[in-house]
């Protein structure tokens, strides 16, 4: 296993890491490892536009238009 030393961190970052570690009931070192693992091994988030562009074509716009409720009452009423 490798080691990582991070120099020159702002004191605010160090304090925030310690607070976050305390919230998760682990050491600052363990919290640092967890943050790095999550950031570097999780799949990247994709933009909504990209996700929507990959959706299959589900029909024409008219297929999804709302019907007039009074017309629906005549049919089902």
DRENTOR-185490 format. One record per residue: residue number from 1; x, y, z of N, C-alpha, C in turn; residue in three letters. Coordinates in nm, 3 decimals, padded with zeros to 5 digits. Each point is the difference from the previous one (the first is absolute). Layout:
% DRENTOR-185490
+-----+---------+---------+---------+---------+---------+---------+---------+---------+---------+-----+
:   i :     n.x :     n.y :     n.z :    ca.x :    ca.y :    ca.z :     c.x :     c.y :     c.z :  aa :
+-----+---------+---------+---------+---------+---------+---------+---------+---------+---------+-----+
: NUM :       X :       Y :       Z :       X :       Y :       Z :       X :       Y :       Z : ALA :
...
+-----+---------+---------+---------+---------+---------+---------+---------+---------+---------+-----+
% end
This chain:
% DRENTOR-185490
+-----+---------+---------+---------+---------+---------+---------+---------+---------+---------+-----+
:   i :     n.x :     n.y :     n.z :    ca.x :    ca.y :    ca.z :     c.x :     c.y :     c.z :  aa :
+-----+---------+---------+---------+---------+---------+---------+---------+---------+---------+-----+
:   1 :  00.084 : -00.118 :  00.000 : -00.084 :  00.118 :  00.000 :  00.088 :  00.124 :  00.000 : UNK :
:   2 : -00.043 :  00.100 : -00.073 :  00.076 :  00.123 : -00.008 : -00.037 :  00.100 :  00.108 : UNK :
:   3 :  00.083 :  00.100 :  00.011 : -00.025 :  00.110 :  00.094 : -00.015 :  00.129 : -00.079 : UNK :
:   4 : -00.072 :  00.092 :  00.058 : -00.022 :  00.129 : -00.063 :  00.015 :  00.109 :  00.104 : UNK :
:   5 :  00.081 :  00.098 : -00.030 :  00.018 :  00.114 :  00.089 : -00.050 :  00.123 : -00.075 : UNK :
:   6 : -00.086 :  00.075 :  00.065 : -00.055 :  00.121 : -00.061 :  00.052 :  00.118 :  00.080 : UNK :
:   7 :  00.080 :  00.083 : -00.065 :  00.060 :  00.116 :  00.068 : -00.071 :  00.127 : -00.043 : UNK :
:   8 :  00.011 :  00.101 :  00.085 : -00.048 :  00.133 : -00.036 : -00.151 :  00.015 :  00.002 : UNK :
:   9 : -00.069 : -00.082 :  00.079 : -00.145 :  00.014 :  00.010 : -00.036 :  00.118 :  00.088 : UNK :
:  10 : -00.101 :  00.072 : -00.040 : -00.053 :  00.108 :  00.080 : -00.055 : -00.059 :  00.130 : UNK :
:  11 :  00.016 :  00.070 :  00.109 : -00.048 : -00.049 :  00.130 : -00.151 : -00.024 :  00.000 : UNK :
:  12 : -00.073 :  00.076 : -00.080 : -00.146 : -00.020 : -00.008 : -00.031 : -00.139 : -00.055 : UNK :
:  13 :  00.078 : -00.045 : -00.097 : -00.021 : -00.132 : -00.060 :  00.030 : -00.109 :  00.102 : UNK :
:  14 :  00.107 :  00.017 :  00.074 :  00.038 : -00.099 :  00.102 : -00.109 : -00.009 :  00.106 : UNK :
:  15 : -00.051 :  00.114 :  00.044 : -00.105 :  00.000 :  00.102 : -00.129 : -00.061 : -00.054 : UNK :
:  16 : -00.032 :  00.030 : -00.125 : -00.120 : -00.058 : -00.061 :  00.013 : -00.152 : -00.011 : UNK :
:  17 :  00.117 : -00.048 : -00.034 :  00.025 : -00.144 : -00.007 : -00.018 : -00.063 :  00.138 : UNK :
:  18 :  00.053 :  00.063 :  00.101 : -00.013 : -00.053 :  00.137 : -00.145 : -00.001 :  00.046 : UNK :
:  19 : -00.075 :  00.106 : -00.034 : -00.142 :  00.003 :  00.037 : -00.077 : -00.112 : -00.071 : UNK :
:  20 :  00.027 : -00.014 : -00.128 : -00.068 : -00.104 : -00.078 :  00.036 : -00.139 :  00.052 : UNK :
:  21 :  00.125 : -00.020 :  00.036 :  00.043 : -00.128 :  00.056 : -00.074 : -00.029 :  00.130 : UNK :
:  22 : -00.013 :  00.101 :  00.085 : -00.070 : -00.018 :  00.127 : -00.147 : -00.036 : -00.024 : UNK :
:  23 : -00.062 :  00.063 : -00.099 : -00.139 : -00.030 : -00.033 : -00.017 : -00.146 : -00.042 : UNK :
:  24 :  00.102 : -00.054 : -00.067 : -00.005 : -00.138 : -00.047 :  00.068 : -00.097 :  00.099 : UNK :
:  25 :  00.039 :  00.053 :  00.113 :  00.063 : -00.079 :  00.108 :  00.122 : -00.079 : -00.050 : UNK :
:  26 :  00.089 :  00.071 : -00.067 :  00.126 : -00.060 : -00.044 :  00.110 :  00.104 :  00.006 : UNK :
:  27 :  00.121 : -00.045 : -00.016 :  00.114 :  00.091 :  00.006 :  00.003 :  00.088 : -00.124 : UNK :
:  28 :  00.075 :  00.109 :  00.010 :  00.016 :  00.090 : -00.115 :  00.067 : -00.075 : -00.116 : UNK :
:  29 :  00.092 : -00.087 :  00.032 :  00.069 : -00.079 : -00.103 : -00.099 : -00.094 : -00.070 : UNK :
:  30 : -00.086 : -00.068 :  00.078 : -00.098 : -00.089 : -00.059 : -00.102 :  00.078 : -00.084 : UNK :
:  31 : -00.036 :  00.119 :  00.047 : -00.093 :  00.084 : -00.075 :  00.064 :  00.044 : -00.132 : UNK :
:  32 :  00.126 :  00.037 :  00.006 :  00.074 :  00.040 : -00.120 :  00.001 : -00.115 : -00.101 : UNK :
:  33 :  00.025 : -00.121 :  00.046 : -00.001 : -00.117 : -00.088 : -00.138 : -00.020 : -00.062 : UNK :
:  34 : -00.105 :  00.013 :  00.082 : -00.136 : -00.019 : -00.050 : -00.036 :  00.104 : -00.105 : UNK :
:  35 :  00.038 :  00.124 :  00.023 : -00.028 :  00.108 : -00.096 :  00.071 : -00.028 : -00.132 : UNK :
:  36 :  00.126 : -00.036 :  00.008 :  00.076 : -00.030 : -00.122 : -00.059 : -00.119 : -00.075 : UNK :
:  37 : -00.034 : -00.105 :  00.073 : -00.057 : -00.119 : -00.064 : -00.131 :  00.033 : -00.070 : UNK :
:  38 : -00.087 :  00.073 :  00.069 : -00.129 :  00.035 : -00.059 :  00.017 :  00.088 : -00.123 : UNK :
:  39 :  00.089 :  00.095 :  00.009 :  00.020 :  00.095 : -00.110 :  00.064 : -00.066 : -00.122 : UNK :
:  40 :  00.086 : -00.097 :  00.024 :  00.078 : -00.055 : -00.110 : -00.052 : -00.133 : -00.054 : UNK :
:  41 : -00.090 : -00.065 :  00.072 : -00.049 : -00.130 : -00.048 : -00.147 :  00.000 : -00.035 : UNK :
:  42 : -00.074 :  00.103 :  00.035 : -00.141 :  00.006 : -00.035 : -00.013 :  00.035 : -00.147 : UNK :
:  43 : -00.105 : -00.051 : -00.065 : -00.018 :  00.038 : -00.140 : -00.029 :  00.150 : -00.009 : UNK :
:  44 :  00.052 :  00.065 : -00.102 : -00.023 :  00.144 : -00.013 : -00.148 :  00.029 : -00.026 : UNK :
:  45 : -00.046 :  00.111 :  00.052 : -00.138 :  00.043 : -00.025 : -00.010 :  00.052 : -00.142 : UNK :
:  46 : -00.108 : -00.033 : -00.065 : -00.019 :  00.043 : -00.138 : -00.101 :  00.114 : -00.005 : UNK :
:  47 :  00.018 :  00.091 : -00.093 : -00.095 :  00.110 : -00.013 : -00.139 : -00.053 : -00.039 : UNK :
:  48 : -00.105 :  00.065 :  00.050 : -00.136 : -00.041 : -00.030 : -00.024 : -00.003 : -00.151 : UNK :
:  49 :  00.050 :  00.097 : -00.072 : -00.020 :  00.005 : -00.145 :  00.053 : -00.126 : -00.068 : UNK :
:  50 :  00.113 : -00.049 :  00.049 :  00.059 : -00.122 : -00.057 : -00.089 : -00.122 :  00.028 : UNK :
:  51 : -00.050 : -00.009 :  00.121 : -00.088 : -00.111 :  00.037 : -00.127 :  00.004 : -00.084 : UNK :
:  52 : -00.060 :  00.118 : -00.012 : -00.123 :  00.013 : -00.078 :  00.023 : -00.032 : -00.147 : UNK :
:  53 :  00.114 :  00.039 : -00.054 :  00.030 : -00.025 : -00.142 :  00.012 : -00.150 : -00.028 : UNK :
:  54 :  00.035 : -00.078 :  00.100 :  00.016 : -00.144 : -00.019 : -00.129 : -00.078 :  00.019 : UNK :
:  55 : -00.107 :  00.068 :  00.043 : -00.127 : -00.069 :  00.020 : -00.059 : -00.038 : -00.135 : UNK :
:  56 : -00.060 : -00.119 : -00.009 : -00.058 : -00.041 : -00.129 : -00.122 :  00.084 : -00.035 : UNK :
:  57 : -00.029 :  00.007 : -00.129 : -00.117 :  00.072 : -00.048 : -00.123 : -00.077 :  00.044 : UNK :
:  58 : -00.091 :  00.066 :  00.069 : -00.118 : -00.068 :  00.054 : -00.128 :  00.040 : -00.071 : UNK :
:  59 :  00.007 :  00.065 : -00.111 : -00.120 :  00.037 : -00.073 :  00.000 :  00.147 : -00.039 : UNK :
:  60 : -00.112 :  00.039 : -00.052 : -00.017 :  00.138 : -00.044 : -00.045 :  00.087 :  00.118 : UNK :
:  61 :  00.025 :  00.130 : -00.008 : -00.041 :  00.091 :  00.106 : -00.151 : -00.008 :  00.025 : UNK :
:  62 : -00.077 : -00.020 : -00.106 : -00.146 : -00.006 :  00.013 : -00.043 : -00.118 :  00.086 : UNK :
:  63 :  00.079 : -00.106 :  00.004 : -00.032 : -00.116 :  00.082 : -00.003 :  00.034 :  00.148 : UNK :
:  64 :  00.065 :  00.108 :  00.038 :  00.014 :  00.035 :  00.141 : -00.076 :  00.126 :  00.038 : UNK :
:  65 : -00.081 :  00.052 : -00.090 : -00.077 :  00.120 :  00.029 : -00.117 : -00.037 :  00.091 : UNK :
:  66 : -00.033 :  00.092 :  00.092 : -00.113 : -00.022 :  00.089 : -00.129 :  00.011 : -00.079 : UNK :
:  67 : -00.093 : -00.085 :  00.038 : -00.131 :  00.005 : -00.063 : -00.088 :  00.095 :  00.079 : UNK :
:  68 : -00.095 :  00.058 : -00.066 : -00.097 :  00.088 :  00.065 : -00.081 : -00.084 :  00.098 : UNK :
:  69 : -00.004 :  00.040 :  00.127 : -00.068 : -00.080 :  00.101 : -00.150 : -00.014 : -00.028 : UNK :
:  70 : -00.062 :  00.101 : -00.058 : -00.143 : -00.010 : -00.030 : -00.024 : -00.106 : -00.105 : UNK :
:  71 :  00.091 : -00.014 : -00.096 : -00.011 : -00.106 : -00.101 :  00.018 : -00.137 :  00.063 : UNK :
:  72 :  00.088 : -00.009 :  00.098 :  00.022 : -00.125 :  00.071 : -00.123 : -00.040 :  00.080 : UNK :
:  73 : -00.070 :  00.098 :  00.058 : -00.123 : -00.029 :  00.076 : -00.108 : -00.057 : -00.092 : UNK :
:  74 : -00.006 :  00.052 : -00.124 : -00.098 : -00.050 : -00.096 :  00.026 : -00.146 : -00.035 : UNK :
:  75 :  00.126 : -00.036 : -00.010 :  00.037 : -00.136 : -00.037 : -00.017 : -00.096 :  00.117 : UNK :
:  76 :  00.043 :  00.043 :  00.120 : -00.001 : -00.089 :  00.116 : -00.117 :  00.025 :  00.095 : UNK :
:  77 : -00.077 :  00.103 : -00.023 : -00.102 :  00.040 :  00.094 : -00.122 : -00.078 : -00.012 : UNK :
+-----+---------+---------+---------+---------+---------+---------+---------+---------+---------+-----+
% end
